[in-house]
Amino acid sequence: MSEIAEIIDSLENRIQKLFMKIESLEKNSIELKAELNKAAALIQSQSGEIIALKSECDSLKMANSLLGGEENNRDTKLKINSLIREIDYCIAQLSD
């Protein structure tokens, strides 16, 4: 009979350890989910910032080339020609 009691005690100890491990894993899972959410928010924020900075960089390049910068002279001429074509197309659409 004492063997059965020992087996039961051993099972109870194992079950208690399993419950403790489950609680620990659940806590760890919650912490990791929170960390993941923070990382996702940071990535989204940084992506928006990258887009804004790229736009600002393009604007600065255009402004620099309009102010007489030699390195972007060709790009500026192409952009101006593109804008003129778009304006001509709009005028043609309005006159129809």
Backbone as XML, in Angstrom:
<?xml version="1.0"?>
<chain id="A" units="angstrom">
  <residue number="1" name="MET">
    <atom name="N" x="0.815" y="-1.187" z="0.000"/>
    <atom name="CA" x="0.000" y="0.000" z="0.000"/>
    <atom name="C" x="0.861" y="1.254" z="0.000"/>
  </residue>
  <residue number="2" name="SER">
    <atom name="N" x="2.039" y="1.184" z="0.629"/>
    <atom name="CA" x="2.900" y="2.351" z="0.674"/>
    <atom name="C" x="3.474" y="2.658" z="-0.714"/>
  </residue>
  <residue number="3" name="GLU">
    <atom name="N" x="3.589" y="1.598" z="-1.557"/>
    <atom name="CA" x="4.046" y="1.818" z="-2.929"/>
    <atom name="C" x="3.062" y="2.679" z="-3.690"/>
  </residue>
  <residue number="4" name="ILE">
    <atom name="N" x="1.813" y="2.416" z="-3.504"/>
    <atom name="CA" x="0.766" y="3.186" z="-4.186"/>
    <atom name="C" x="0.799" y="4.636" z="-3.700"/>
  </residue>
  <residue number="5" name="ALA">
    <atom name="N" x="0.994" y="4.826" z="-2.407"/>
    <atom name="CA" x="1.063" y="6.177" z="-1.858"/>
    <atom name="C" x="2.267" y="6.923" z="-2.429"/>
  </residue>
  <residue number="6" name="GLU">
    <atom name="N" x="3.395" y="6.213" z="-2.556"/>
    <atom name="CA" x="4.573" y="6.844" z="-3.137"/>
    <atom name="C" x="4.336" y="7.216" z="-4.598"/>
  </residue>
  <residue number="7" name="ILE">
    <atom name="N" x="3.691" y="6.332" z="-5.336"/>
    <atom name="CA" x="3.382" y="6.603" z="-6.746"/>
    <atom name="C" x="2.457" y="7.811" z="-6.850"/>
  </residue>
  <residue number="8" name="ILE">
    <atom name="N" x="1.455" y="7.865" z="-5.983"/>
    <atom name="CA" x="0.515" y="8.989" z="-5.995"/>
    <atom name="C" x="1.239" y="10.285" z="-5.651"/>
  </residue>
  <residue number="9" name="ASP">
    <atom name="N" x="2.097" y="10.239" z="-4.632"/>
    <atom name="CA" x="2.878" y="11.431" z="-4.267"/>
    <atom name="C" x="3.765" y="11.879" z="-5.427"/>
  </residue>
  <residue number="10" name="SER">
    <atom name="N" x="4.393" y="10.918" z="-6.070"/>
    <atom name="CA" x="5.254" y="11.231" z="-7.210"/>
    <atom name="C" x="4.446" y="11.869" z="-8.336"/>
  </residue>
  <residue number="11" name="LEU">
    <atom name="N" x="3.264" y="11.319" z="-8.606"/>
    <atom name="CA" x="2.392" y="11.877" z="-9.643"/>
    <atom name="C" x="1.933" y="13.289" z="-9.274"/>
  </residue>
  <residue number="12" name="GLU">
    <atom name="N" x="1.588" y="13.483" z="-8.019"/>
    <atom name="CA" x="1.165" y="14.810" z="-7.573"/>
    <atom name="C" x="2.297" y="15.824" z="-7.758"/>
  </residue>
  <residue number="13" name="ASN">
    <atom name="N" x="3.510" y="15.430" z="-7.398"/>
    <atom name="CA" x="4.665" y="16.319" z="-7.576"/>
    <atom name="C" x="4.889" y="16.645" z="-9.052"/>
  </residue>
  <residue number="14" name="ARG">
    <atom name="N" x="4.798" y="15.637" z="-9.901"/>
    <atom name="CA" x="4.986" y="15.865" z="-11.328"/>
    <atom name="C" x="3.898" y="16.786" z="-11.887"/>
  </residue>
  <residue number="15" name="ILE">
    <atom name="N" x="2.676" y="16.539" z="-11.459"/>
    <atom name="CA" x="1.561" y="17.380" z="-11.928"/>
    <atom name="C" x="1.752" y="18.817" z="-11.457"/>
  </residue>
  <residue number="16" name="GLN">
    <atom name="N" x="2.172" y="18.981" z="-10.219"/>
    <atom name="CA" x="2.402" y="20.327" z="-9.686"/>
    <atom name="C" x="3.522" y="21.022" z="-10.474"/>
  </residue>
  <residue number="17" name="LYS">
    <atom name="N" x="4.581" y="20.297" z="-10.788"/>
    <atom name="CA" x="5.669" y="20.865" z="-11.584"/>
    <atom name="C" x="5.173" y="21.243" z="-12.981"/>
  </residue>
  <residue number="18" name="LEU">
    <atom name="N" x="4.326" y="20.399" z="-13.563"/>
    <atom name="CA" x="3.779" y="20.702" z="-14.884"/>
    <atom name="C" x="2.921" y="21.964" z="-14.845"/>
  </residue>
  <residue number="19" name="PHE">
    <atom name="N" x="2.105" y="22.113" z="-13.820"/>
    <atom name="CA" x="1.283" y="23.320" z="-13.699"/>
    <atom name="C" x="2.161" y="24.565" z="-13.551"/>
  </residue>
  <residue number="20" name="MET">
    <atom name="N" x="3.228" y="24.426" z="-12.768"/>
    <atom name="CA" x="4.139" y="25.562" z="-12.604"/>
    <atom name="C" x="4.812" y="25.910" z="-13.937"/>
  </residue>
  <residue number="21" name="LYS">
    <atom name="N" x="5.188" y="24.884" z="-14.688"/>
    <atom name="CA" x="5.815" y="25.119" z="-15.981"/>
    <atom name="C" x="4.818" y="25.756" z="-16.952"/>
  </residue>
  <residue number="22" name="ILE">
    <atom name="N" x="3.579" y="25.302" z="-16.938"/>
    <atom name="CA" x="2.540" y="25.887" z="-17.791"/>
    <atom name="C" x="2.348" y="27.357" z="-17.453"/>
  </residue>
  <residue number="23" name="GLU">
    <atom name="N" x="2.269" y="27.685" z="-16.180"/>
    <atom name="CA" x="2.107" y="29.084" z="-15.769"/>
    <atom name="C" x="3.293" y="29.924" z="-16.227"/>
  </residue>
  <residue number="24" name="SER">
    <atom name="N" x="4.485" y="29.366" z="-16.084"/>
    <atom name="CA" x="5.685" y="30.083" z="-16.511"/>
    <atom name="C" x="5.670" y="30.311" z="-18.019"/>
  </residue>
  <residue number="25" name="LEU">
    <atom name="N" x="5.289" y="29.305" z="-18.774"/>
    <atom name="CA" x="5.231" y="29.432" z="-20.229"/>
    <atom name="C" x="4.151" y="30.422" z="-20.669"/>
  </residue>
  <residue number="26" name="GLU">
    <atom name="N" x="3.020" y="30.430" z="-19.981"/>
    <atom name="CA" x="1.958" y="31.387" z="-20.306"/>
    <atom name="C" x="2.424" y="32.817" z="-20.042"/>
  </residue>
  <residue number="27" name="LYS">
    <atom name="N" x="3.110" y="33.013" z="-18.926"/>
    <atom name="CA" x="3.638" y="34.338" z="-18.597"/>
    <atom name="C" x="4.656" y="34.771" z="-19.644"/>
  </residue>
  <residue number="28" name="ASN">
    <atom name="N" x="5.533" y="33.858" z="-20.024"/>
    <atom name="CA" x="6.531" y="34.141" z="-21.048"/>
    <atom name="C" x="5.868" y="34.470" z="-22.383"/>
  </residue>
  <residue number="29" name="SER">
    <atom name="N" x="4.823" y="33.746" z="-22.707"/>
    <atom name="CA" x="4.088" y="33.987" z="-23.946"/>
    <atom name="C" x="3.466" y="35.379" z="-23.956"/>
  </residue>
  <residue number="30" name="ILE">
    <atom name="N" x="2.896" y="35.789" z="-22.857"/>
    <atom name="CA" x="2.294" y="37.120" z="-22.758"/>
    <atom name="C" x="3.355" y="38.200" z="-22.919"/>
  </residue>
  <residue number="31" name="GLU">
    <atom name="N" x="4.505" y="37.995" z="-22.271"/>
    <atom name="CA" x="5.603" y="38.964" z="-22.394"/>
    <atom name="C" x="6.099" y="39.056" z="-23.831"/>
  </residue>
  <residue number="32" name="LEU">
    <atom name="N" x="6.228" y="37.915" z="-24.497"/>
    <atom name="CA" x="6.701" y="37.905" z="-25.877"/>
    <atom name="C" x="5.691" y="38.562" z="-26.821"/>
  </residue>
  <residue number="33" name="LYS">
    <atom name="N" x="4.401" y="38.348" z="-26.562"/>
    <atom name="CA" x="3.374" y="39.001" z="-27.389"/>
    <atom name="C" x="3.433" y="40.514" z="-27.225"/>
  </residue>
  <residue number="34" name="ALA">
    <atom name="N" x="3.636" y="40.973" z="-26.007"/>
    <atom name="CA" x="3.745" y="42.413" z="-25.765"/>
    <atom name="C" x="4.978" y="42.975" z="-26.467"/>
  </residue>
  <residue number="35" name="GLU">
    <atom name="N" x="6.084" y="42.252" z="-26.391"/>
    <atom name="CA" x="7.313" y="42.687" z="-27.056"/>
    <atom name="C" x="7.123" y="42.709" z="-28.570"/>
  </residue>
  <residue number="36" name="LEU">
    <atom name="N" x="6.426" y="41.721" z="-29.100"/>
    <atom name="CA" x="6.149" y="41.662" z="-30.533"/>
    <atom name="C" x="5.290" y="42.843" z="-30.970"/>
  </residue>
  <residue number="37" name="ASN">
    <atom name="N" x="4.283" y="43.185" z="-30.178"/>
    <atom name="CA" x="3.435" y="44.328" z="-30.498"/>
    <atom name="C" x="4.232" y="45.628" z="-30.491"/>
  </residue>
  <residue number="38" name="LYS">
    <atom name="N" x="5.129" y="45.769" z="-29.518"/>
    <atom name="CA" x="5.977" y="46.962" z="-29.476"/>
    <atom name="C" x="6.864" y="47.029" z="-30.713"/>
  </residue>
  <residue number="39" name="ALA">
    <atom name="N" x="7.442" y="45.902" z="-31.088"/>
    <atom name="CA" x="8.329" y="45.863" z="-32.251"/>
    <atom name="C" x="7.555" y="46.187" z="-33.530"/>
  </residue>
  <residue number="40" name="ALA">
    <atom name="N" x="6.337" y="45.671" z="-33.642"/>
    <atom name="CA" x="5.522" y="45.952" z="-34.824"/>
    <atom name="C" x="5.176" y="47.435" z="-34.901"/>
  </residue>
  <residue number="41" name="ALA">
    <atom name="N" x="4.855" y="48.027" z="-33.766"/>
    <atom name="CA" x="4.544" y="49.460" z="-33.742"/>
    <atom name="C" x="5.774" y="50.278" z="-34.116"/>
  </residue>
  <residue number="42" name="LEU">
    <atom name="N" x="6.933" y="49.878" z="-33.619"/>
    <atom name="CA" x="8.174" y="50.575" z="-33.942"/>
    <atom name="C" x="8.482" y="50.467" z="-35.433"/>
  </residue>
  <residue number="43" name="ILE">
    <atom name="N" x="8.295" y="49.295" z="-36.000"/>
    <atom name="CA" x="8.535" y="49.096" z="-37.432"/>
    <atom name="C" x="7.604" y="49.966" z="-38.260"/>
  </residue>
  <residue number="44" name="GLN">
    <atom name="N" x="6.343" y="50.010" z="-37.873"/>
    <atom name="CA" x="5.382" y="50.835" z="-38.593"/>
    <atom name="C" x="5.754" y="52.309" z="-38.500"/>
  </residue>
  <residue number="45" name="SER">
    <atom name="N" x="6.155" y="52.740" z="-37.331"/>
    <atom name="CA" x="6.567" y="54.128" z="-37.137"/>
    <atom name="C" x="7.789" y="54.452" z="-37.984"/>
  </residue>
  <residue number="46" name="GLN">
    <atom name="N" x="8.760" y="53.569" z="-37.975"/>
    <atom name="CA" x="9.981" y="53.797" z="-38.740"/>
    <atom name="C" x="9.722" y="53.752" z="-40.243"/>
  </residue>
  <residue number="47" name="SER">
    <atom name="N" x="8.799" y="52.911" z="-40.675"/>
    <atom name="CA" x="8.452" y="52.862" z="-42.097"/>
    <atom name="C" x="7.856" y="54.188" z="-42.547"/>
  </residue>
  <residue number="48" name="GLY">
    <atom name="N" x="6.970" y="54.750" z="-41.728"/>
    <atom name="CA" x="6.399" y="56.054" z="-42.040"/>
    <atom name="C" x="7.465" y="57.136" z="-42.085"/>
  </residue>
  <residue number="49" name="GLU">
    <atom name="N" x="8.388" y="57.064" z="-41.158"/>
    <atom name="CA" x="9.471" y="58.042" z="-41.112"/>
    <atom name="C" x="10.376" y="57.911" z="-42.334"/>
  </residue>
  <residue number="50" name="ILE">
    <atom name="N" x="10.637" y="56.688" z="-42.760"/>
    <atom name="CA" x="11.464" y="56.459" z="-43.951"/>
    <atom name="C" x="10.794" y="57.052" z="-45.180"/>
  </residue>
  <residue number="51" name="ILE">
    <atom name="N" x="9.497" y="56.837" z="-45.316"/>
    <atom name="CA" x="8.758" y="57.385" z="-46.461"/>
    <atom name="C" x="8.823" y="58.901" z="-46.453"/>
  </residue>
  <residue number="52" name="ALA">
    <atom name="N" x="8.623" y="59.500" z="-45.291"/>
    <atom name="CA" x="8.673" y="60.958" z="-45.187"/>
    <atom name="C" x="10.064" y="61.487" z="-45.527"/>
  </residue>
  <residue number="53" name="LEU">
    <atom name="N" x="11.102" y="60.808" z="-45.042"/>
    <atom name="CA" x="12.469" y="61.244" z="-45.313"/>
    <atom name="C" x="12.833" y="61.091" z="-46.799"/>
  </residue>
  <residue number="54" name="LYS">
    <atom name="N" x="12.364" y="60.019" z="-47.428"/>
    <atom name="CA" x="12.611" y="59.848" z="-48.862"/>
    <atom name="C" x="11.940" y="60.961" z="-49.660"/>
  </residue>
  <residue number="55" name="SER">
    <atom name="N" x="10.716" y="61.282" z="-49.270"/>
    <atom name="CA" x="10.003" y="62.368" z="-49.942"/>
    <atom name="C" x="10.742" y="63.691" z="-49.762"/>
  </residue>
  <residue number="56" name="GLU">
    <atom name="N" x="11.191" y="63.943" z="-48.549"/>
    <atom name="CA" x="11.931" y="65.170" z="-48.265"/>
    <atom name="C" x="13.242" y="65.202" z="-49.051"/>
  </residue>
  <residue number="57" name="CYS">
    <atom name="N" x="13.911" y="64.069" z="-49.151"/>
    <atom name="CA" x="15.157" y="63.979" z="-49.902"/>
    <atom name="C" x="14.916" y="64.293" z="-51.380"/>
  </residue>
  <residue number="58" name="ASP">
    <atom name="N" x="13.852" y="63.731" z="-51.950"/>
    <atom name="CA" x="13.523" y="64.014" z="-53.343"/>
    <atom name="C" x="13.223" y="65.495" z="-53.548"/>
  </residue>
  <residue number="59" name="SER">
    <atom name="N" x="12.486" y="66.074" z="-52.608"/>
    <atom name="CA" x="12.170" y="67.501" z="-52.702"/>
    <atom name="C" x="13.435" y="68.340" z="-52.627"/>
  </residue>
  <residue number="60" name="LEU">
    <atom name="N" x="14.345" y="67.964" z="-51.745"/>
    <atom name="CA" x="15.598" y="68.701" z="-51.623"/>
    <atom name="C" x="16.461" y="68.560" z="-52.874"/>
  </residue>
  <residue number="61" name="LYS">
    <atom name="N" x="16.471" y="67.367" z="-53.462"/>
    <atom name="CA" x="17.212" y="67.179" z="-54.702"/>
    <atom name="C" x="16.648" y="68.070" z="-55.808"/>
  </residue>
  <residue number="62" name="MET">
    <atom name="N" x="15.314" y="68.123" z="-55.895"/>
    <atom name="CA" x="14.668" y="68.937" z="-56.912"/>
    <atom name="C" x="14.970" y="70.413" z="-56.668"/>
  </residue>
  <residue number="63" name="ALA">
    <atom name="N" x="14.881" y="70.851" z="-55.436"/>
    <atom name="CA" x="15.161" y="72.245" z="-55.113"/>
    <atom name="C" x="16.615" y="72.585" z="-55.414"/>
  </residue>
  <residue number="64" name="ASN">
    <atom name="N" x="17.510" y="71.682" z="-55.098"/>
    <atom name="CA" x="18.932" y="71.895" z="-55.368"/>
    <atom name="C" x="19.186" y="72.015" z="-56.862"/>
  </residue>
  <residue number="65" name="SER">
    <atom name="N" x="18.538" y="71.161" z="-57.628"/>
    <atom name="CA" x="18.759" y="71.214" z="-59.069"/>
    <atom name="C" x="18.141" y="72.474" z="-59.668"/>
  </residue>
  <residue number="66" name="LEU">
    <atom name="N" x="17.032" y="72.941" z="-59.109"/>
    <atom name="CA" x="16.422" y="74.179" z="-59.602"/>
    <atom name="C" x="17.261" y="75.391" z="-59.238"/>
  </residue>
  <residue number="67" name="LEU">
    <atom name="N" x="18.007" y="75.285" z="-58.179"/>
    <atom name="CA" x="18.858" y="76.401" z="-57.756"/>
    <atom name="C" x="20.184" y="76.442" z="-58.522"/>
  </residue>
  <residue number="68" name="GLY">
    <atom name="N" x="20.364" y="75.526" z="-59.424"/>
    <atom name="CA" x="21.553" y="75.577" z="-60.255"/>
    <atom name="C" x="22.555" y="74.494" z="-59.996"/>
  </residue>
  <residue number="69" name="GLY">
    <atom name="N" x="22.165" y="73.480" z="-59.274"/>
    <atom name="CA" x="23.077" y="72.362" z="-59.050"/>
    <atom name="C" x="23.315" y="71.625" z="-60.355"/>
  </residue>
  <residue number="70" name="GLU">
    <atom name="N" x="24.548" y="71.385" z="-60.704"/>
    <atom name="CA" x="24.900" y="70.778" z="-61.989"/>
    <atom name="C" x="24.637" y="69.261" z="-62.016"/>
  </residue>
  <residue number="71" name="GLU">
    <atom name="N" x="24.706" y="68.611" z="-60.872"/>
    <atom name="CA" x="24.637" y="67.155" z="-60.858"/>
    <atom name="C" x="23.252" y="66.616" z="-61.193"/>
  </residue>
  <residue number="72" name="ASN">
    <atom name="N" x="22.192" y="67.370" z="-60.896"/>
    <atom name="CA" x="20.836" y="66.900" z="-61.160"/>
    <atom name="C" x="20.176" y="67.682" z="-62.289"/>
  </residue>
  <residue number="73" name="ASN">
    <atom name="N" x="20.960" y="68.339" z="-63.109"/>
    <atom name="CA" x="20.433" y="69.188" z="-64.160"/>
    <atom name="C" x="19.582" y="68.392" z="-65.151"/>
  </residue>
  <residue number="74" name="ARG">
    <atom name="N" x="20.049" y="67.244" z="-65.548"/>
    <atom name="CA" x="19.325" y="66.407" z="-66.511"/>
    <atom name="C" x="18.001" y="65.940" z="-65.923"/>
  </residue>
  <residue number="75" name="ASP">
    <atom name="N" x="18.022" y="65.493" z="-64.681"/>
    <atom name="CA" x="16.796" y="65.036" z="-64.027"/>
    <atom name="C" x="15.773" y="66.159" z="-63.939"/>
  </residue>
  <residue number="76" name="THR">
    <atom name="N" x="16.230" y="67.354" z="-63.667"/>
    <atom name="CA" x="15.324" y="68.498" z="-63.557"/>
    <atom name="C" x="14.674" y="68.792" z="-64.902"/>
  </residue>
  <residue number="77" name="LYS">
    <atom name="N" x="15.484" y="68.778" z="-65.951"/>
    <atom name="CA" x="14.931" y="69.029" z="-67.286"/>
    <atom name="C" x="13.901" y="67.974" z="-67.653"/>
  </residue>
  <residue number="78" name="LEU">
    <atom name="N" x="14.181" y="66.714" z="-67.342"/>
    <atom name="CA" x="13.234" y="65.638" z="-67.637"/>
    <atom name="C" x="11.944" y="65.819" z="-66.842"/>
  </residue>
  <residue number="79" name="LYS">
    <atom name="N" x="12.069" y="66.199" z="-65.585"/>
    <atom name="CA" x="10.884" y="66.400" z="-64.743"/>
    <atom name="C" x="10.050" y="67.565" z="-65.264"/>
  </residue>
  <residue number="80" name="ILE">
    <atom name="N" x="10.723" y="68.670" z="-65.658"/>
    <atom name="CA" x="10.006" y="69.833" z="-66.184"/>
    <atom name="C" x="9.298" y="69.458" z="-67.482"/>
  </residue>
  <residue number="81" name="ASN">
    <atom name="N" x="9.984" y="68.716" z="-68.365"/>
    <atom name="CA" x="9.357" y="68.282" z="-69.615"/>
    <atom name="C" x="8.148" y="67.392" z="-69.346"/>
  </residue>
  <residue number="82" name="SER">
    <atom name="N" x="8.264" y="66.528" z="-68.359"/>
    <atom name="CA" x="7.142" y="65.663" z="-67.983"/>
    <atom name="C" x="5.962" y="66.487" z="-67.476"/>
  </residue>
  <residue number="83" name="LEU">
    <atom name="N" x="6.246" y="67.468" z="-66.657"/>
    <atom name="CA" x="5.183" y="68.335" z="-66.137"/>
    <atom name="C" x="4.528" y="69.136" z="-67.260"/>
  </residue>
  <residue number="84" name="ILE">
    <atom name="N" x="5.330" y="69.614" z="-68.217"/>
    <atom name="CA" x="4.776" y="70.364" z="-69.347"/>
    <atom name="C" x="3.854" y="69.471" z="-70.169"/>
  </residue>
  <residue number="85" name="ARG">
    <atom name="N" x="4.263" y="68.228" z="-70.412"/>
    <atom name="CA" x="3.412" y="67.287" z="-71.147"/>
    <atom name="C" x="2.099" y="67.051" z="-70.408"/>
  </residue>
  <residue number="86" name="GLU">
    <atom name="N" x="2.165" y="66.898" z="-69.096"/>
    <atom name="CA" x="0.942" y="66.698" z="-68.308"/>
    <atom name="C" x="0.031" y="67.916" z="-68.391"/>
  </residue>
  <residue number="87" name="ILE">
    <atom name="N" x="0.609" y="69.108" z="-68.338"/>
    <atom name="CA" x="-0.188" y="70.343" z="-68.439"/>
    <atom name="C" x="-0.827" y="70.444" z="-69.824"/>
  </residue>
  <residue number="88" name="ASP">
    <atom name="N" x="-0.058" y="70.135" z="-70.865"/>
    <atom name="CA" x="-0.595" y="70.150" z="-72.230"/>
    <atom name="C" x="-1.745" y="69.168" z="-72.375"/>
  </residue>
  <residue number="89" name="TYR">
    <atom name="N" x="-1.597" y="67.984" z="-71.776"/>
    <atom name="CA" x="-2.658" y="66.983" z="-71.839"/>
    <atom name="C" x="-3.909" y="67.482" z="-71.131"/>
  </residue>
  <residue number="90" name="CYS">
    <atom name="N" x="-3.736" y="68.112" z="-69.980"/>
    <atom name="CA" x="-4.887" y="68.659" z="-69.237"/>
    <atom name="C" x="-5.590" y="69.764" z="-70.032"/>
  </residue>
  <residue number="91" name="ILE">
    <atom name="N" x="-4.796" y="70.615" z="-70.677"/>
    <atom name="CA" x="-5.374" y="71.708" z="-71.484"/>
    <atom name="C" x="-6.151" y="71.118" z="-72.646"/>
  </residue>
  <residue number="92" name="ALA">
    <atom name="N" x="-5.592" y="70.075" z="-73.273"/>
    <atom name="CA" x="-6.289" y="69.430" z="-74.391"/>
    <atom name="C" x="-7.590" y="68.791" z="-73.914"/>
  </residue>
  <residue number="93" name="GLN">
    <atom name="N" x="-7.598" y="68.206" z="-72.737"/>
    <atom name="CA" x="-8.804" y="67.596" z="-72.205"/>
    <atom name="C" x="-9.865" y="68.651" z="-71.895"/>
  </residue>
  <residue number="94" name="LEU">
    <atom name="N" x="-9.440" y="69.804" z="-71.402"/>
    <atom name="CA" x="-10.365" y="70.870" z="-71.064"/>
    <atom name="C" x="-10.945" y="71.523" z="-72.312"/>
  </residue>
  <residue number="95" name="SER">
    <atom name="N" x="-10.180" y="71.571" z="-73.390"/>
    <atom name="CA" x="-10.665" y="72.236" z="-74.592"/>
    <atom name="C" x="-11.631" y="71.360" z="-75.379"/>
  </residue>
  <residue number="96" name="ASP">
    <atom name="N" x="-11.683" y="70.072" z="-75.103"/>
    <atom name="CA" x="-12.620" y="69.182" z="-75.813"/>
    <atom name="C" x="-14.024" y="69.320" z="-75.337"/>
  </residue>
</chain>
